[in-house]
Amino acid sequence: MAKKVKRQKSIIVRVIVLCVAGYMLFTLIGLFRELGESQKRLAELRSELKSEELKIEELKSLLDEGSHADIIEKAARERLGYVYSNEEVYVDISGN
């Protein structure tokens, strides 16, 4: 009988170890997936940063030229949607 009790304890320990290993495996897979998503987001943010830096450089060059009329015209076109009376504006709605 002593051998039977020892064998049952051994099976219980093995089942517990197997469950813990499975939990660790699923957690590790989830962390790798989260890491991949974070890396994609980081790449998006870096490209957004580059575009913002380009915009800043463009605005700095406009300020260095000293032409305030260009700055006002650009703001009116971009923010307010103003156009010249003889100008036609086409908007691409295809989403590409």
Biopython code that builds the backbone (N, CA, C, O; Angstrom):
import numpy as np
from Bio.PDB.StructureBuilder import StructureBuilder

atoms = [
    (1, "MET", "N", (0.808, -1.195, 0.000)),
    (1, "MET", "CA", (0.000, 0.000, 0.000)),
    (1, "MET", "C", (0.854, 1.263, 0.000)),
    (1, "MET", "O", (0.444, 2.273, -0.572)),
    (2, "ALA", "N", (1.972, 1.237, 0.594)),
    (2, "ALA", "CA", (2.839, 2.409, 0.654)),
    (2, "ALA", "C", (3.286, 2.812, -0.743)),
    (2, "ALA", "O", (3.427, 4.003, -1.024)),
    (3, "LYS", "N", (3.508, 1.854, -1.612)),
    (3, "LYS", "CA", (3.932, 2.160, -2.973)),
    (3, "LYS", "C", (2.811, 2.854, -3.741)),
    (3, "LYS", "O", (3.083, 3.743, -4.548)),
    (4, "LYS", "N", (1.578, 2.474, -3.513)),
    (4, "LYS", "CA", (0.447, 3.041, -4.212)),
    (4, "LYS", "C", (0.269, 4.514, -3.840)),
    (4, "LYS", "O", (-0.013, 5.335, -4.713)),
    (5, "VAL", "N", (0.423, 4.854, -2.598)),
    (5, "VAL", "CA", (0.292, 6.235, -2.141)),
    (5, "VAL", "C", (1.404, 7.081, -2.747)),
    (5, "VAL", "O", (1.162, 8.209, -3.177)),
    (6, "LYS", "N", (2.603, 6.553, -2.782)),
    (6, "LYS", "CA", (3.724, 7.283, -3.353)),
    (6, "LYS", "C", (3.494, 7.526, -4.852)),
    (6, "LYS", "O", (3.816, 8.603, -5.355)),
    (7, "ARG", "N", (2.953, 6.557, -5.554)),
    (7, "ARG", "CA", (2.696, 6.691, -6.981)),
    (7, "ARG", "C", (1.610, 7.746, -7.233)),
    (7, "ARG", "O", (1.725, 8.513, -8.189)),
    (8, "GLN", "N", (0.576, 7.805, -6.415)),
    (8, "GLN", "CA", (-0.472, 8.808, -6.567)),
    (8, "GLN", "C", (0.096, 10.213, -6.352)),
    (8, "GLN", "O", (-0.292, 11.144, -7.058)),
    (9, "LYS", "N", (0.986, 10.377, -5.415)),
    (9, "LYS", "CA", (1.608, 11.683, -5.185)),
    (9, "LYS", "C", (2.449, 12.069, -6.401)),
    (9, "LYS", "O", (2.480, 13.234, -6.798)),
    (10, "SER", "N", (3.112, 11.107, -6.974)),
    (10, "SER", "CA", (3.952, 11.374, -8.137)),
    (10, "SER", "C", (3.099, 11.804, -9.331)),
    (10, "SER", "O", (3.490, 12.708, -10.070)),
    (11, "ILE", "N", (1.970, 11.188, -9.526)),
    (11, "ILE", "CA", (1.067, 11.553, -10.619)),
    (11, "ILE", "C", (0.505, 12.951, -10.391)),
    (11, "ILE", "O", (0.416, 13.736, -11.335)),
    (12, "ILE", "N", (0.134, 13.271, -9.185)),
    (12, "ILE", "CA", (-0.405, 14.595, -8.861)),
    (12, "ILE", "C", (0.642, 15.666, -9.117)),
    (12, "ILE", "O", (0.332, 16.720, -9.672)),
    (13, "VAL", "N", (1.866, 15.407, -8.719)),
    (13, "VAL", "CA", (2.950, 16.368, -8.942)),
    (13, "VAL", "C", (3.172, 16.560, -10.441)),
    (13, "VAL", "O", (3.370, 17.687, -10.894)),
    (14, "ARG", "N", (3.143, 15.490, -11.202)),
    (14, "ARG", "CA", (3.332, 15.584, -12.651)),
    (14, "ARG", "C", (2.213, 16.387, -13.305)),
    (14, "ARG", "O", (2.478, 17.195, -14.195)),
    (15, "VAL", "N", (0.985, 16.182, -12.886)),
    (15, "VAL", "CA", (-0.150, 16.923, -13.432)),
    (15, "VAL", "C", (-0.010, 18.411, -13.094)),
    (15, "VAL", "O", (-0.262, 19.268, -13.941)),
    (16, "ILE", "N", (0.384, 18.707, -11.878)),
    (16, "ILE", "CA", (0.561, 20.106, -11.472)),
    (16, "ILE", "C", (1.672, 20.757, -12.293)),
    (16, "ILE", "O", (1.517, 21.883, -12.765)),
    (17, "VAL", "N", (2.781, 20.058, -12.462)),
    (17, "VAL", "CA", (3.892, 20.593, -13.250)),
    (17, "VAL", "C", (3.463, 20.790, -14.696)),
    (17, "VAL", "O", (3.823, 21.794, -15.310)),
    (18, "LEU", "N", (2.712, 19.868, -15.246)),
    (18, "LEU", "CA", (2.224, 19.989, -16.607)),
    (18, "LEU", "C", (1.292, 21.197, -16.753)),
    (18, "LEU", "O", (1.386, 21.930, -17.737)),
    (19, "CYS", "N", (0.412, 21.408, -15.802)),
    (19, "CYS", "CA", (-0.503, 22.558, -15.841)),
    (19, "CYS", "C", (0.276, 23.876, -15.760)),
    (19, "CYS", "O", (-0.027, 24.823, -16.486)),
    (20, "VAL", "N", (1.260, 23.934, -14.890)),
    (20, "VAL", "CA", (2.071, 25.150, -14.754)),
    (20, "VAL", "C", (2.851, 25.409, -16.048)),
    (20, "VAL", "O", (2.948, 26.549, -16.500)),
    (21, "ALA", "N", (3.396, 24.361, -16.631)),
    (21, "ALA", "CA", (4.135, 24.511, -17.885)),
    (21, "ALA", "C", (3.204, 24.994, -19.003)),
    (21, "ALA", "O", (3.593, 25.846, -19.802)),
    (22, "GLY", "N", (2.002, 24.469, -19.068)),
    (22, "GLY", "CA", (1.029, 24.917, -20.069)),
    (22, "GLY", "C", (0.656, 26.375, -19.881)),
    (22, "GLY", "O", (0.567, 27.133, -20.848)),
    (23, "TYR", "N", (0.441, 26.760, -18.645)),
    (23, "TYR", "CA", (0.125, 28.160, -18.345)),
    (23, "TYR", "C", (1.272, 29.072, -18.772)),
    (23, "TYR", "O", (1.049, 30.124, -19.372)),
    (24, "MET", "N", (2.489, 28.664, -18.461)),
    (24, "MET", "CA", (3.652, 29.464, -18.830)),
    (24, "MET", "C", (3.783, 29.571, -20.345)),
    (24, "MET", "O", (4.143, 30.629, -20.861)),
    (25, "LEU", "N", (3.498, 28.498, -21.056)),
    (25, "LEU", "CA", (3.578, 28.498, -22.509)),
    (25, "LEU", "C", (2.559, 29.457, -23.114)),
    (25, "LEU", "O", (2.904, 30.244, -23.995)),
    (26, "PHE", "N", (1.323, 29.405, -22.659)),
    (26, "PHE", "CA", (0.293, 30.306, -23.168)),
    (26, "PHE", "C", (0.616, 31.766, -22.833)),
    (26, "PHE", "O", (0.382, 32.658, -23.649)),
    (27, "THR", "N", (1.143, 32.003, -21.654)),
    (27, "THR", "CA", (1.532, 33.356, -21.268)),
    (27, "THR", "C", (2.662, 33.860, -22.153)),
    (27, "THR", "O", (2.654, 35.017, -22.573)),
    (28, "LEU", "N", (3.621, 33.011, -22.435)),
    (28, "LEU", "CA", (4.749, 33.383, -23.289)),
    (28, "LEU", "C", (4.280, 33.703, -24.710)),
    (28, "LEU", "O", (4.755, 34.666, -25.313)),
    (29, "ILE", "N", (3.372, 32.921, -25.239)),
    (29, "ILE", "CA", (2.827, 33.182, -26.578)),
    (29, "ILE", "C", (2.112, 34.525, -26.596)),
    (29, "ILE", "O", (2.267, 35.296, -27.543)),
    (30, "GLY", "N", (1.338, 34.809, -25.571)),
    (30, "GLY", "CA", (0.637, 36.090, -25.478)),
    (30, "GLY", "C", (1.605, 37.261, -25.404)),
    (30, "GLY", "O", (1.362, 38.307, -26.007)),
    (31, "LEU", "N", (2.686, 37.096, -24.678)),
    (31, "LEU", "CA", (3.679, 38.161, -24.571)),
    (31, "LEU", "C", (4.382, 38.407, -25.904)),
    (31, "LEU", "O", (4.658, 39.555, -26.252)),
    (32, "PHE", "N", (4.674, 37.341, -26.655)),
    (32, "PHE", "CA", (5.295, 37.507, -27.967)),
    (32, "PHE", "C", (4.352, 38.228, -28.930)),
    (32, "PHE", "O", (4.790, 39.060, -29.724)),
    (33, "ARG", "N", (3.076, 37.914, -28.861)),
    (33, "ARG", "CA", (2.089, 38.588, -29.710)),
    (33, "ARG", "C", (2.015, 40.071, -29.342)),
    (33, "ARG", "O", (1.967, 40.931, -30.222)),
    (34, "GLU", "N", (2.007, 40.363, -28.054)),
    (34, "GLU", "CA", (1.973, 41.749, -27.600)),
    (34, "GLU", "C", (3.245, 42.493, -28.012)),
    (34, "GLU", "O", (3.190, 43.674, -28.354)),
    (35, "LEU", "N", (4.380, 41.810, -27.978)),
    (35, "LEU", "CA", (5.633, 42.409, -28.415)),
    (35, "LEU", "C", (5.585, 42.768, -29.895)),
    (35, "LEU", "O", (6.039, 43.844, -30.285)),
    (36, "GLY", "N", (5.040, 41.884, -30.719)),
    (36, "GLY", "CA", (4.909, 42.163, -32.148)),
    (36, "GLY", "C", (4.020, 43.360, -32.418)),
    (36, "GLY", "O", (4.339, 44.200, -33.259)),
    (37, "GLU", "N", (2.901, 43.441, -31.705)),
    (37, "GLU", "CA", (1.996, 44.576, -31.879)),
    (37, "GLU", "C", (2.664, 45.869, -31.435)),
    (37, "GLU", "O", (2.483, 46.913, -32.061)),
    (38, "SER", "N", (3.437, 45.801, -30.355)),
    (38, "SER", "CA", (4.132, 46.986, -29.863)),
    (38, "SER", "C", (5.201, 47.439, -30.851)),
    (38, "SER", "O", (5.411, 48.638, -31.034)),
    (39, "GLN", "N", (5.870, 46.495, -31.481)),
    (39, "GLN", "CA", (6.884, 46.856, -32.473)),
    (39, "GLN", "C", (6.247, 47.504, -33.700)),
    (39, "GLN", "O", (6.807, 48.445, -34.261)),
    (40, "LYS", "N", (5.081, 47.010, -34.123)),
    (40, "LYS", "CA", (4.371, 47.631, -35.236)),
    (40, "LYS", "C", (3.960, 49.058, -34.878)),
    (40, "LYS", "O", (4.110, 49.978, -35.683)),
    (41, "ARG", "N", (3.450, 49.230, -33.682)),
    (41, "ARG", "CA", (3.028, 50.557, -33.224)),
    (41, "ARG", "C", (4.225, 51.500, -33.149)),
    (41, "ARG", "O", (4.114, 52.677, -33.491)),
    (42, "LEU", "N", (5.371, 50.983, -32.701)),
    (42, "LEU", "CA", (6.581, 51.789, -32.633)),
    (42, "LEU", "C", (7.010, 52.237, -34.026)),
    (42, "LEU", "O", (7.408, 53.387, -34.211)),
    (43, "ALA", "N", (6.935, 51.348, -34.996)),
    (43, "ALA", "CA", (7.291, 51.702, -36.371)),
    (43, "ALA", "C", (6.344, 52.779, -36.909)),
    (43, "ALA", "O", (6.787, 53.704, -37.591)),
    (44, "GLU", "N", (5.057, 52.668, -36.612)),
    (44, "GLU", "CA", (4.084, 53.677, -37.035)),
    (44, "GLU", "C", (4.393, 55.030, -36.400)),
    (44, "GLU", "O", (4.346, 56.065, -37.065)),
    (45, "LEU", "N", (4.708, 55.009, -35.116)),
    (45, "LEU", "CA", (5.005, 56.254, -34.419)),
    (45, "LEU", "C", (6.289, 56.890, -34.933)),
    (45, "LEU", "O", (6.391, 58.114, -35.008)),
    (46, "ARG", "N", (7.268, 56.063, -35.286)),
    (46, "ARG", "CA", (8.513, 56.614, -35.838)),
    (46, "ARG", "C", (8.272, 57.259, -37.190)),
    (46, "ARG", "O", (8.834, 58.316, -37.474)),
    (47, "SER", "N", (7.441, 56.640, -38.035)),
    (47, "SER", "CA", (7.148, 57.248, -39.342)),
    (47, "SER", "C", (6.348, 58.532, -39.153)),
    (47, "SER", "O", (6.544, 59.501, -39.886)),
    (48, "GLU", "N", (5.450, 58.542, -38.175)),
    (48, "GLU", "CA", (4.686, 59.751, -37.881)),
    (48, "GLU", "C", (5.614, 60.853, -37.379)),
    (48, "GLU", "O", (5.438, 62.023, -37.717)),
    (49, "LEU", "N", (6.597, 60.475, -36.577)),
    (49, "LEU", "CA", (7.571, 61.437, -36.070)),
    (49, "LEU", "C", (8.365, 62.051, -37.222)),
    (49, "LEU", "O", (8.599, 63.259, -37.243)),
    (50, "LYS", "N", (8.776, 61.225, -38.174)),
    (50, "LYS", "CA", (9.527, 61.737, -39.324)),
    (50, "LYS", "C", (8.690, 62.722, -40.131)),
    (50, "LYS", "O", (9.195, 63.761, -40.556)),
    (51, "SER", "N", (7.413, 62.406, -40.345)),
    (51, "SER", "CA", (6.557, 63.317, -41.113)),
    (51, "SER", "C", (6.358, 64.632, -40.358)),
    (51, "SER", "O", (6.330, 65.701, -40.968)),
    (52, "GLU", "N", (6.219, 64.554, -39.042)),
    (52, "GLU", "CA", (6.064, 65.775, -38.249)),
    (52, "GLU", "C", (7.344, 66.604, -38.275)),
    (52, "GLU", "O", (7.289, 67.833, -38.317)),
    (53, "GLU", "N", (8.497, 65.936, -38.250)),
    (53, "GLU", "CA", (9.763, 66.662, -38.329)),
    (53, "GLU", "C", (9.899, 67.354, -39.681)),
    (53, "GLU", "O", (10.425, 68.464, -39.760)),
    (54, "LEU", "N", (9.425, 66.700, -40.750)),
    (54, "LEU", "CA", (9.453, 67.334, -42.072)),
    (54, "LEU", "C", (8.556, 68.569, -42.110)),
    (54, "LEU", "O", (8.907, 69.587, -42.706)),
    (55, "LYS", "N", (7.394, 68.463, -41.466)),
    (55, "LYS", "CA", (6.497, 69.617, -41.412)),
    (55, "LYS", "C", (7.139, 70.767, -40.643)),
    (55, "LYS", "O", (7.021, 71.929, -41.033)),
    (56, "ILE", "N", (7.814, 70.436, -39.553)),
    (56, "ILE", "CA", (8.483, 71.464, -38.751)),
    (56, "ILE", "C", (9.575, 72.144, -39.562)),
    (56, "ILE", "O", (9.714, 73.366, -39.532)),
    (57, "GLU", "N", (10.351, 71.339, -40.288)),
    (57, "GLU", "CA", (11.405, 71.913, -41.129)),
    (57, "GLU", "C", (10.821, 72.817, -42.209)),
    (57, "GLU", "O", (11.387, 73.867, -42.513)),
    (58, "GLU", "N", (9.703, 72.420, -42.783)),
    (58, "GLU", "CA", (9.051, 73.235, -43.808)),
    (58, "GLU", "C", (8.585, 74.558, -43.225)),
    (58, "GLU", "O", (8.748, 75.610, -43.844)),
    (59, "LEU", "N", (8.004, 74.502, -42.029)),
    (59, "LEU", "CA", (7.547, 75.736, -41.388)),
    (59, "LEU", "C", (8.720, 76.623, -40.991)),
    (59, "LEU", "O", (8.632, 77.847, -41.084)),
    (60, "LYS", "N", (9.811, 76.018, -40.551)),
    (60, "LYS", "CA", (11.000, 76.811, -40.217)),
    (60, "LYS", "C", (11.559, 77.505, -41.454)),
    (60, "LYS", "O", (11.977, 78.661, -41.392)),
    (61, "SER", "N", (11.562, 76.791, -42.577)),
    (61, "SER", "CA", (12.064, 77.415, -43.805)),
    (61, "SER", "C", (11.158, 78.562, -44.243)),
    (61, "SER", "O", (11.641, 79.573, -44.752)),
    (62, "LEU", "N", (9.855, 78.413, -44.049)),
    (62, "LEU", "CA", (8.939, 79.506, -44.371)),
    (62, "LEU", "C", (9.197, 80.718, -43.487)),
    (62, "LEU", "O", (9.147, 81.856, -43.953)),
    (63, "LEU", "N", (9.472, 80.472, -42.214)),
    (63, "LEU", "CA", (9.752, 81.579, -41.300)),
    (63, "LEU", "C", (11.078, 82.251, -41.632)),
    (63, "LEU", "O", (11.207, 83.471, -41.535)),
    (64, "ASP", "N", (12.061, 81.447, -42.023)),
    (64, "ASP", "CA", (13.369, 82.012, -42.361)),
    (64, "ASP", "C", (13.306, 82.878, -43.611)),
    (64, "ASP", "O", (14.053, 83.850, -43.727)),
    (65, "GLU", "N", (12.428, 82.539, -44.545)),
    (65, "GLU", "CA", (12.286, 83.338, -45.757)),
    (65, "GLU", "C", (11.692, 84.702, -45.456)),
    (65, "GLU", "O", (11.884, 85.653, -46.213)),
    (66, "GLY", "N", (10.982, 84.792, -44.367)),
    (66, "GLY", "CA", (10.421, 86.076, -43.972)),
    (66, "GLY", "C", (9.131, 86.435, -44.685)),
    (66, "GLY", "O", (8.674, 87.573, -44.581)),
    (67, "SER", "N", (8.538, 85.507, -45.400)),
    (67, "SER", "CA", (7.316, 85.786, -46.133)),
    (67, "SER", "C", (6.119, 85.340, -45.295)),
    (67, "SER", "O", (5.768, 84.161, -45.256)),
    (68, "HIS", "N", (5.515, 86.295, -44.639)),
    (68, "HIS", "CA", (4.359, 85.975, -43.809)),
    (68, "HIS", "C", (3.117, 85.717, -44.659)),
    (68, "HIS", "O", (2.194, 85.035, -44.213)),
    (69, "ALA", "N", (3.086, 86.238, -45.839)),
    (69, "ALA", "CA", (1.946, 86.015, -46.729)),
    (69, "ALA", "C", (1.848, 84.536, -47.108)),
    (69, "ALA", "O", (0.750, 83.989, -47.216)),
    (70, "ASP", "N", (3.004, 83.891, -47.308)),
    (70, "ASP", "CA", (2.992, 82.458, -47.620)),
    (70, "ASP", "C", (2.447, 81.639, -46.456)),
    (70, "ASP", "O", (1.705, 80.678, -46.656)),
    (71, "ILE", "N", (2.815, 82.022, -45.256)),
    (71, "ILE", "CA", (2.341, 81.304, -44.063)),
    (71, "ILE", "C", (0.831, 81.464, -43.915)),
    (71, "ILE", "O", (0.117, 80.502, -43.632)),
    (72, "ILE", "N", (0.363, 82.678, -44.109)),
    (72, "ILE", "CA", (-1.073, 82.938, -43.987)),
    (72, "ILE", "C", (-1.842, 82.193, -45.074)),
    (72, "ILE", "O", (-2.899, 81.620, -44.809)),
    (73, "GLU", "N", (-1.309, 82.201, -46.300)),
    (73, "GLU", "CA", (-1.968, 81.494, -47.400)),
    (73, "GLU", "C", (-2.026, 79.997, -47.129)),
    (73, "GLU", "O", (-3.057, 79.362, -47.358)),
    (74, "LYS", "N", (-0.926, 79.430, -46.645)),
    (74, "LYS", "CA", (-0.896, 77.999, -46.353)),
    (74, "LYS", "C", (-1.899, 77.635, -45.253)),
    (74, "LYS", "O", (-2.597, 76.626, -45.357)),
    (75, "ALA", "N", (-1.969, 78.449, -44.209)),
    (75, "ALA", "CA", (-2.920, 78.201, -43.126)),
    (75, "ALA", "C", (-4.352, 78.298, -43.631)),
    (75, "ALA", "O", (-5.202, 77.492, -43.249)),
    (76, "ALA", "N", (-4.623, 79.272, -44.481)),
    (76, "ALA", "CA", (-5.978, 79.435, -45.009)),
    (76, "ALA", "C", (-6.365, 78.244, -45.877)),
    (76, "ALA", "O", (-7.511, 77.795, -45.837)),
    (77, "ARG", "N", (-5.427, 77.734, -46.656)),
    (77, "ARG", "CA", (-5.719, 76.592, -47.523)),
    (77, "ARG", "C", (-5.909, 75.309, -46.715)),
    (77, "ARG", "O", (-6.867, 74.569, -46.940)),
    (78, "GLU", "N", (-5.013, 75.047, -45.787)),
    (78, "GLU", "CA", (-5.047, 73.771, -45.061)),
    (78, "GLU", "C", (-6.109, 73.734, -43.980)),
    (78, "GLU", "O", (-6.866, 72.767, -43.886)),
    (79, "ARG", "N", (-6.174, 74.760, -43.174)),
    (79, "ARG", "CA", (-7.076, 74.733, -42.021)),
    (79, "ARG", "C", (-8.502, 75.146, -42.372)),
    (79, "ARG", "O", (-9.464, 74.561, -41.874)),
    (80, "LEU", "N", (-8.634, 76.153, -43.228)),
    (80, "LEU", "CA", (-9.951, 76.703, -43.512)),
    (80, "LEU", "C", (-10.525, 76.241, -44.836)),
    (80, "LEU", "O", (-11.713, 76.432, -45.100)),
    (81, "GLY", "N", (-9.692, 75.632, -45.675)),
    (81, "GLY", "CA", (-10.177, 75.119, -46.945)),
    (81, "GLY", "C", (-10.412, 76.188, -47.994)),
    (81, "GLY", "O", (-11.181, 75.973, -48.931)),
    (82, "TYR", "N", (-9.767, 77.335, -47.855)),
    (82, "TYR", "CA", (-9.935, 78.418, -48.828)),
    (82, "TYR", "C", (-9.207, 78.082, -50.128)),
    (82, "TYR", "O", (-8.178, 77.407, -50.124)),
    (83, "VAL", "N", (-9.765, 78.569, -51.246)),
    (83, "VAL", "CA", (-9.143, 78.431, -52.564)),
    (83, "VAL", "C", (-9.329, 79.748, -53.312)),
    (83, "VAL", "O", (-10.161, 80.579, -52.946)),
    (84, "TYR", "N", (-8.539, 79.919, -54.365)),
    (84, "TYR", "CA", (-8.716, 81.094, -55.214)),
    (84, "TYR", "C", (-9.992, 80.935, -56.033)),
    (84, "TYR", "O", (-10.475, 79.822, -56.238)),
    (85, "SER", "N", (-10.530, 82.060, -56.500)),
    (85, "SER", "CA", (-11.802, 82.022, -57.220)),
    (85, "SER", "C", (-11.687, 81.291, -58.558)),
    (85, "SER", "O", (-12.669, 80.701, -59.009)),
    (86, "ASN", "N", (-10.536, 81.311, -59.196)),
    (86, "ASN", "CA", (-10.374, 80.641, -60.478)),
    (86, "ASN", "C", (-9.756, 79.252, -60.337)),
    (86, "ASN", "O", (-9.312, 78.676, -61.330)),
    (87, "GLU", "N", (-9.721, 78.719, -59.155)),
    (87, "GLU", "CA", (-9.055, 77.442, -58.880)),
    (87, "GLU", "C", (-10.093, 76.350, -58.670)),
    (87, "GLU", "O", (-11.131, 76.576, -58.047)),
    (88, "GLU", "N", (-9.803, 75.156, -59.199)),
    (88, "GLU", "CA", (-10.677, 74.005, -58.986)),
    (88, "GLU", "C", (-9.938, 72.997, -58.121)),
    (88, "GLU", "O", (-8.769, 72.696, -58.367)),
    (89, "VAL", "N", (-10.621, 72.476, -57.107)),
    (89, "VAL", "CA", (-10.018, 71.527, -56.188)),
    (89, "VAL", "C", (-10.728, 70.191, -56.352)),
    (89, "VAL", "O", (-11.956, 70.111, -56.303)),
    (90, "TYR", "N", (-9.931, 69.143, -56.550)),
    (90, "TYR", "CA", (-10.478, 67.794, -56.668)),
    (90, "TYR", "C", (-10.101, 67.006, -55.430)),
    (90, "TYR", "O", (-8.951, 67.037, -54.993)),
    (91, "VAL", "N", (-11.074, 66.295, -54.862)),
    (91, "VAL", "CA", (-10.851, 65.517, -53.653)),
    (91, "VAL", "C", (-10.932, 64.047, -54.008)),
    (91, "VAL", "O", (-11.910, 63.600, -54.605)),
    (92, "ASP", "N", (-9.919, 63.304, -53.646)),
    (92, "ASP", "CA", (-9.882, 61.870, -53.900)),
    (92, "ASP", "C", (-10.617, 61.158, -52.772)),
    (92, "ASP", "O", (-10.165, 61.175, -51.627)),
    (93, "ILE", "N", (-11.748, 60.531, -53.089)),
    (93, "ILE", "CA", (-12.534, 59.850, -52.067)),
    (93, "ILE", "C", (-12.398, 58.337, -52.152)),
    (93, "ILE", "O", (-13.129, 57.605, -51.485)),
    (94, "SER", "N", (-11.462, 57.869, -52.973)),
    (94, "SER", "CA", (-11.313, 56.433, -53.140)),
    (94, "SER", "C", (-10.681, 55.775, -51.910)),
    (94, "SER", "O", (-10.829, 54.569, -51.715)),
    (95, "GLY", "N", (-9.978, 56.554, -51.078)),
    (95, "GLY", "CA", (-9.384, 56.011, -49.872)),
    (95, "GLY", "C", (-8.004, 55.404, -50.089)),
    (95, "GLY", "O", (-7.433, 54.831, -49.161)),
    (96, "ASN", "N", (-7.472, 55.517, -51.266)),
    (96, "ASN", "CA", (-6.135, 54.984, -51.545)),
    (96, "ASN", "C", (-5.075, 55.962, -51.226)),
    (96, "ASN", "O", (-3.892, 55.670, -51.403)),
]
sb = StructureBuilder()
sb.init_structure("model")
sb.init_model(0)
sb.init_chain("A")
sb.init_seg("    ")
for serial, (resi, resn, name, xyz) in enumerate(atoms, 1):
    if name == "N":
        sb.init_residue(resn, " ", resi, " ")
    sb.init_atom(name, np.array(xyz, "f"), 0.0, 1.0, " ", f" {name:<3s}", serial, name[0])
structure = sb.get_structure()
